[in-house]
């Protein structure tokens, strides 16, 4: 029997090096869902947030009670603490809670994307799992999408009264100023985890690690409008931040110029009609 041909070596596509920073294929597949219909999916990415999980779910259910048919999707991004056990407890306690688990941590953008791909709702809302984002603002964000019509693709929370350290607030202001100067996305705060968008809009965006920090620019790139909602920031309830300044500084700069490249490469989307 002849020897099998050598495996084809995949070539790196042309374009900036930034384009090669794609998600690990092991976390990008379509995840299974059931036939249950819901209007809204709440996606919460977490890594090592065991003590914050149950209190936050209680707040989310209180905020949405009687307003929407919803589900809550927690994406456990490779936690090494008791997060999986807390989420297993939550799934038993609340029938609308689901846990999606990454075998290893692949970052917040990958976790959000896994949650959106698993979502059953046409509208998806996100918030951080550390308790700093108050779920009481979820109905206003979701309502903005519902009332905004087909051209509104994103409702973004804008934090006021931030409870971070002076250095972290300075870091955020500087990063937002630089980003806005380069991308002209018209957004003063892209770091707030409280957002709502149409699932179909999110899934047509170009995906890369760091996507969640550039949603306004990328949603505008697709021709959609953005609504803004002021939200009150809160102190972290428990634990420590998983994301440090120096850990993401250089990656953030690379992402910024990658998004700038994407914006410049965007061509008008043609109106396609079938001729019969």
C-alpha beads as a LAMMPS data file, in Angstrom:
LAMMPS data file: protein, C-alpha beads

276 atoms
275 bonds

1 atom types
1 bond types

-500.0 500.0 xlo xhi
-500.0 500.0 ylo yhi
-500.0 500.0 zlo zhi

Masses

1 110.0

Atoms # bond

1 1 1 0.000 0.000 0.000
2 1 1 1.518 3.386 -0.943
3 1 1 2.384 5.755 1.860
4 1 1 -0.224 8.439 2.505
5 1 1 0.633 11.911 1.209
6 1 1 2.201 14.293 3.727
7 1 1 -0.284 16.538 5.568
8 1 1 -0.956 19.818 3.858
9 1 1 0.727 22.668 5.655
10 1 1 -1.716 25.480 6.283
11 1 1 -0.438 28.804 5.025
12 1 1 -0.780 31.947 7.067
13 1 1 -3.195 34.308 5.269
14 1 1 -1.875 37.562 3.909
15 1 1 -2.385 40.608 6.090
16 1 1 -0.970 41.995 9.324
17 1 1 0.403 39.641 11.964
18 1 1 -2.532 40.715 14.155
19 1 1 -4.894 38.643 12.019
20 1 1 -3.151 35.458 13.116
21 1 1 -4.229 35.984 16.748
22 1 1 -7.424 34.012 16.294
23 1 1 -9.322 31.926 18.852
24 1 1 -8.183 28.412 19.639
25 1 1 -10.333 26.199 17.344
26 1 1 -11.225 24.049 20.361
27 1 1 -13.382 26.873 21.716
28 1 1 -14.953 28.090 18.468
29 1 1 -17.403 25.339 17.579
30 1 1 -21.156 25.768 17.701
31 1 1 -22.367 24.591 21.067
32 1 1 -25.541 22.530 21.533
33 1 1 -28.790 24.089 22.641
34 1 1 -32.307 22.875 23.311
35 1 1 -35.610 23.635 21.627
36 1 1 -36.652 26.018 24.381
37 1 1 -37.412 29.461 22.961
38 1 1 -36.258 32.540 24.842
39 1 1 -36.212 36.197 23.859
40 1 1 -33.039 37.233 25.691
41 1 1 -29.811 35.458 26.604
42 1 1 -27.636 36.884 29.385
43 1 1 -23.993 35.912 28.900
44 1 1 -21.603 36.119 31.864
45 1 1 -17.924 35.193 31.318
46 1 1 -16.137 34.114 34.501
47 1 1 -12.743 32.881 35.579
48 1 1 -12.157 32.142 39.264
49 1 1 -15.220 34.062 40.507
50 1 1 -16.700 31.347 42.748
51 1 1 -17.878 33.662 45.542
52 1 1 -19.556 36.100 43.146
53 1 1 -21.603 33.635 41.107
54 1 1 -24.680 32.893 43.225
55 1 1 -25.235 36.464 44.494
56 1 1 -24.990 37.823 40.937
57 1 1 -27.468 35.283 39.568
58 1 1 -29.931 36.302 42.277
59 1 1 -29.572 39.929 41.172
60 1 1 -29.993 39.075 37.486
61 1 1 -33.175 37.090 38.112
62 1 1 -34.562 39.898 40.272
63 1 1 -33.819 42.480 37.567
64 1 1 -35.470 40.458 34.775
65 1 1 -38.388 38.894 36.675
66 1 1 -41.637 39.336 34.770
67 1 1 -39.975 41.277 31.949
68 1 1 -38.599 38.722 29.473
69 1 1 -38.369 35.037 28.654
70 1 1 -34.668 34.707 29.319
71 1 1 -31.768 32.381 30.015
72 1 1 -28.504 33.012 31.848
73 1 1 -25.404 31.491 30.259
74 1 1 -22.301 31.401 32.416
75 1 1 -19.136 30.674 30.470
76 1 1 -16.591 29.145 32.830
77 1 1 -13.297 30.120 31.201
78 1 1 -11.002 27.478 32.651
79 1 1 -11.546 28.362 36.312
80 1 1 -9.309 26.618 38.842
81 1 1 -11.320 27.552 41.943
82 1 1 -14.790 26.342 42.967
83 1 1 -16.586 28.169 40.127
84 1 1 -17.642 24.922 38.425
85 1 1 -19.192 23.635 41.651
86 1 1 -21.035 26.905 42.261
87 1 1 -22.354 26.848 38.708
88 1 1 -23.468 23.232 39.033
89 1 1 -25.393 24.288 42.134
90 1 1 -26.903 27.221 40.233
91 1 1 -28.036 25.003 37.332
92 1 1 -29.920 22.803 39.806
93 1 1 -31.437 25.775 41.616
94 1 1 -32.461 27.879 38.599
95 1 1 -33.819 26.079 35.505
96 1 1 -32.873 29.011 33.248
97 1 1 -29.156 28.906 34.138
98 1 1 -26.695 27.109 31.851
99 1 1 -22.957 26.494 32.248
100 1 1 -20.627 26.419 29.254
101 1 1 -17.115 25.326 30.184
102 1 1 -13.758 25.925 28.519
103 1 1 -11.198 23.229 29.291
104 1 1 -8.489 25.895 29.563
105 1 1 -8.687 29.656 29.898
106 1 1 -8.743 31.359 26.500
107 1 1 -9.725 34.886 27.542
108 1 1 -12.795 37.058 27.911
109 1 1 -13.479 37.517 24.196
110 1 1 -13.473 33.755 23.622
111 1 1 -15.795 33.288 26.608
112 1 1 -18.249 35.908 25.349
113 1 1 -18.215 34.368 21.890
114 1 1 -18.867 30.865 23.209
115 1 1 -21.827 32.250 25.158
116 1 1 -23.251 34.098 22.154
117 1 1 -22.907 31.049 19.922
118 1 1 -24.744 28.943 22.505
119 1 1 -27.448 31.596 23.032
120 1 1 -31.061 30.860 22.122
121 1 1 -32.215 34.477 22.318
122 1 1 -32.205 36.915 19.393
123 1 1 -30.999 39.570 21.846
124 1 1 -27.899 38.956 23.947
125 1 1 -26.845 41.014 26.955
126 1 1 -23.490 40.689 28.692
127 1 1 -22.056 41.685 32.042
128 1 1 -18.871 40.901 33.933
129 1 1 -18.942 38.168 36.550
130 1 1 -17.166 40.074 39.344
131 1 1 -20.261 41.958 40.538
132 1 1 -19.087 45.437 39.489
133 1 1 -21.743 45.603 36.746
134 1 1 -25.174 46.092 38.346
135 1 1 -27.834 43.881 36.661
136 1 1 -30.487 46.485 37.429
137 1 1 -29.446 48.195 34.163
138 1 1 -30.076 45.123 32.007
139 1 1 -33.744 45.947 31.243
140 1 1 -32.798 49.442 29.989
141 1 1 -30.084 48.061 27.709
142 1 1 -32.350 45.314 26.363
143 1 1 -35.188 47.820 25.924
144 1 1 -32.925 50.082 23.874
145 1 1 -32.290 47.240 21.424
146 1 1 -35.979 46.311 21.256
147 1 1 -37.047 49.904 20.553
148 1 1 -34.125 50.863 18.354
149 1 1 -35.218 49.176 15.154
150 1 1 -33.200 47.162 12.678
151 1 1 -30.387 49.705 12.389
152 1 1 -29.505 49.690 16.090
153 1 1 -26.915 47.005 16.628
154 1 1 -25.530 47.715 20.111
155 1 1 -26.583 49.302 23.408
156 1 1 -23.450 50.024 25.428
157 1 1 -23.195 50.797 29.115
158 1 1 -21.124 53.860 30.035
159 1 1 -19.819 53.817 33.585
160 1 1 -20.251 56.753 35.937
161 1 1 -18.941 56.939 39.496
162 1 1 -16.321 54.254 38.927
163 1 1 -15.118 52.439 42.053
164 1 1 -11.627 51.555 40.796
165 1 1 -8.288 52.858 42.067
166 1 1 -6.994 56.226 40.845
167 1 1 -4.358 54.486 38.723
168 1 1 -6.891 52.197 37.067
169 1 1 -9.201 55.137 36.308
170 1 1 -6.273 57.068 34.816
171 1 1 -5.321 54.005 32.761
172 1 1 -8.892 53.695 31.463
173 1 1 -9.200 57.398 30.565
174 1 1 -5.886 57.329 28.709
175 1 1 -6.769 54.143 26.829
176 1 1 -10.197 55.465 25.843
177 1 1 -8.721 58.756 24.628
178 1 1 -6.111 57.004 22.478
179 1 1 -8.637 54.538 21.089
180 1 1 -11.123 57.276 20.205
181 1 1 -8.428 59.392 18.549
182 1 1 -7.449 56.481 16.279
183 1 1 -10.775 54.741 15.660
184 1 1 -13.220 57.688 16.007
185 1 1 -15.798 55.316 17.480
186 1 1 -17.588 58.057 19.453
187 1 1 -17.564 56.038 22.681
188 1 1 -16.131 57.271 25.974
189 1 1 -16.057 53.859 27.685
190 1 1 -15.662 50.546 25.850
191 1 1 -14.489 48.647 28.938
192 1 1 -17.912 48.375 30.575
193 1 1 -19.130 44.768 30.480
194 1 1 -22.804 45.820 30.420
195 1 1 -23.867 45.617 26.779
196 1 1 -26.798 44.372 24.721
197 1 1 -26.836 43.543 21.028
198 1 1 -28.554 41.468 18.401
199 1 1 -27.025 38.006 18.239
200 1 1 -26.918 38.052 14.450
201 1 1 -24.973 41.332 14.485
202 1 1 -22.306 39.988 16.852
203 1 1 -21.803 36.832 14.809
204 1 1 -20.985 38.739 11.599
205 1 1 -18.208 40.743 13.287
206 1 1 -14.607 39.772 12.514
207 1 1 -13.461 37.719 15.467
208 1 1 -10.154 38.030 17.320
209 1 1 -8.872 37.856 20.881
210 1 1 -9.762 41.254 22.355
211 1 1 -12.932 41.752 20.327
212 1 1 -15.018 42.669 23.384
213 1 1 -13.014 45.896 23.870
214 1 1 -13.757 47.166 20.350
215 1 1 -17.444 46.364 19.847
216 1 1 -18.579 49.973 19.161
217 1 1 -16.058 50.492 16.347
218 1 1 -16.773 47.094 14.794
219 1 1 -20.552 47.451 15.043
220 1 1 -20.319 50.865 13.343
221 1 1 -18.114 49.246 10.695
222 1 1 -21.058 47.009 9.768
223 1 1 -23.311 50.042 9.329
224 1 1 -25.262 49.818 12.596
225 1 1 -26.027 52.546 15.112
226 1 1 -25.220 52.487 18.833
227 1 1 -27.248 53.572 21.863
228 1 1 -25.575 54.554 25.136
229 1 1 -26.866 53.997 28.657
230 1 1 -25.235 55.507 31.760
231 1 1 -24.711 52.819 34.401
232 1 1 -23.501 53.009 37.998
233 1 1 -20.281 51.170 38.720
234 1 1 -19.881 49.163 41.948
235 1 1 -16.914 47.841 43.910
236 1 1 -15.913 44.255 43.222
237 1 1 -17.812 42.027 45.671
238 1 1 -15.082 39.417 46.204
239 1 1 -11.802 38.184 44.749
240 1 1 -9.237 39.998 42.612
241 1 1 -9.162 41.162 39.006
242 1 1 -8.015 38.637 36.417
243 1 1 -6.803 41.340 34.056
244 1 1 -3.744 43.480 34.797
245 1 1 -2.490 46.644 33.116
246 1 1 0.885 45.377 31.976
247 1 1 -0.551 41.989 30.942
248 1 1 -2.657 43.575 28.209
249 1 1 -0.848 46.838 27.400
250 1 1 1.104 45.691 24.352
251 1 1 -1.603 43.314 23.164
252 1 1 -4.087 46.192 23.402
253 1 1 -1.874 48.385 21.235
254 1 1 -1.586 45.613 18.647
255 1 1 -5.371 45.115 18.666
256 1 1 -5.953 48.858 18.299
257 1 1 -3.981 49.102 15.094
258 1 1 -5.486 45.839 13.874
259 1 1 -8.991 47.278 14.259
260 1 1 -7.819 50.496 12.545
261 1 1 -6.655 48.315 9.637
262 1 1 -10.022 46.541 9.532
263 1 1 -11.913 49.841 9.449
264 1 1 -9.816 51.089 6.548
265 1 1 -10.308 47.836 4.614
266 1 1 -14.096 47.852 4.917
267 1 1 -15.915 48.156 1.602
268 1 1 -19.571 49.138 1.175
269 1 1 -21.891 46.181 1.640
270 1 1 -23.821 45.639 -1.606
271 1 1 -27.583 45.294 -1.669
272 1 1 -28.114 41.766 -2.949
273 1 1 -31.361 40.705 -4.588
274 1 1 -32.265 37.460 -6.301
275 1 1 -33.305 37.732 -9.951
276 1 1 -36.045 35.274 -10.898

Bonds

1 1 1 2
2 1 2 3
3 1 3 4
4 1 4 5
5 1 5 6
6 1 6 7
7 1 7 8
8 1 8 9
9 1 9 10
10 1 10 11
11 1 11 12
12 1 12 13
13 1 13 14
14 1 14 15
15 1 15 16
16 1 16 17
17 1 17 18
18 1 18 19
19 1 19 20
20 1 20 21
21 1 21 22
22 1 22 23
23 1 23 24
24 1 24 25
25 1 25 26
26 1 26 27
27 1 27 28
28 1 28 29
29 1 29 30
30 1 30 31
31 1 31 32
32 1 32 33
33 1 33 34
34 1 34 35
35 1 35 36
36 1 36 37
37 1 37 38
38 1 38 39
39 1 39 40
40 1 40 41
41 1 41 42
42 1 42 43
43 1 43 44
44 1 44 45
45 1 45 46
46 1 46 47
47 1 47 48
48 1 48 49
49 1 49 50
50 1 50 51
51 1 51 52
52 1 52 53
53 1 53 54
54 1 54 55
55 1 55 56
56 1 56 57
57 1 57 58
58 1 58 59
59 1 59 60
60 1 60 61
61 1 61 62
62 1 62 63
63 1 63 64
64 1 64 65
65 1 65 66
66 1 66 67
67 1 67 68
68 1 68 69
69 1 69 70
70 1 70 71
71 1 71 72
72 1 72 73
73 1 73 74
74 1 74 75
75 1 75 76
76 1 76 77
77 1 77 78
78 1 78 79
79 1 79 80
80 1 80 81
81 1 81 82
82 1 82 83
83 1 83 84
84 1 84 85
85 1 85 86
86 1 86 87
87 1 87 88
88 1 88 89
89 1 89 90
90 1 90 91
91 1 91 92
92 1 92 93
93 1 93 94
94 1 94 95
95 1 95 96
96 1 96 97
97 1 97 98
98 1 98 99
99 1 99 100
100 1 100 101
101 1 101 102
102 1 102 103
103 1 103 104
104 1 104 105
105 1 105 106
106 1 106 107
107 1 107 108
108 1 108 109
109 1 109 110
110 1 110 111
111 1 111 112
112 1 112 113
113 1 113 114
114 1 114 115
115 1 115 116
116 1 116 117
117 1 117 118
118 1 118 119
119 1 119 120
120 1 120 121
121 1 121 122
122 1 122 123
123 1 123 124
124 1 124 125
125 1 125 126
126 1 126 127
127 1 127 128
128 1 128 129
129 1 129 130
130 1 130 131
131 1 131 132
132 1 132 133
133 1 133 134
134 1 134 135
135 1 135 136
136 1 136 137
137 1 137 138
138 1 138 139
139 1 139 140
140 1 140 141
141 1 141 142
142 1 142 143
143 1 143 144
144 1 144 145
145 1 145 146
146 1 146 147
147 1 147 148
148 1 148 149
149 1 149 150
150 1 150 151
151 1 151 152
152 1 152 153
153 1 153 154
154 1 154 155
155 1 155 156
156 1 156 157
157 1 157 158
158 1 158 159
159 1 159 160
160 1 160 161
161 1 161 162
162 1 162 163
163 1 163 164
164 1 164 165
165 1 165 166
166 1 166 167
167 1 167 168
168 1 168 169
169 1 169 170
170 1 170 171
171 1 171 172
172 1 172 173
173 1 173 174
174 1 174 175
175 1 175 176
176 1 176 177
177 1 177 178
178 1 178 179
179 1 179 180
180 1 180 181
181 1 181 182
182 1 182 183
183 1 183 184
184 1 184 185
185 1 185 186
186 1 186 187
187 1 187 188
188 1 188 189
189 1 189 190
190 1 190 191
191 1 191 192
192 1 192 193
193 1 193 194
194 1 194 195
195 1 195 196
196 1 196 197
197 1 197 198
198 1 198 199
199 1 199 200
200 1 200 201
201 1 201 202
202 1 202 203
203 1 203 204
204 1 204 205
205 1 205 206
206 1 206 207
207 1 207 208
208 1 208 209
209 1 209 210
210 1 210 211
211 1 211 212
212 1 212 213
213 1 213 214
214 1 214 215
215 1 215 216
216 1 216 217
217 1 217 218
218 1 218 219
219 1 219 220
220 1 220 221
221 1 221 222
222 1 222 223
223 1 223 224
224 1 224 225
225 1 225 226
226 1 226 227
227 1 227 228
228 1 228 229
229 1 229 230
230 1 230 231
231 1 231 232
232 1 232 233
233 1 233 234
234 1 234 235
235 1 235 236
236 1 236 237
237 1 237 238
238 1 238 239
239 1 239 240
240 1 240 241
241 1 241 242
242 1 242 243
243 1 243 244
244 1 244 245
245 1 245 246
246 1 246 247
247 1 247 248
248 1 248 249
249 1 249 250
250 1 250 251
251 1 251 252
252 1 252 253
253 1 253 254
254 1 254 255
255 1 255 256
256 1 256 257
257 1 257 258
258 1 258 259
259 1 259 260
260 1 260 261
261 1 261 262
262 1 262 263
263 1 263 264
264 1 264 265
265 1 265 266
266 1 266 267
267 1 267 268
268 1 268 269
269 1 269 270
270 1 270 271
271 1 271 272
272 1 272 273
273 1 273 274
274 1 274 275
275 1 275 276
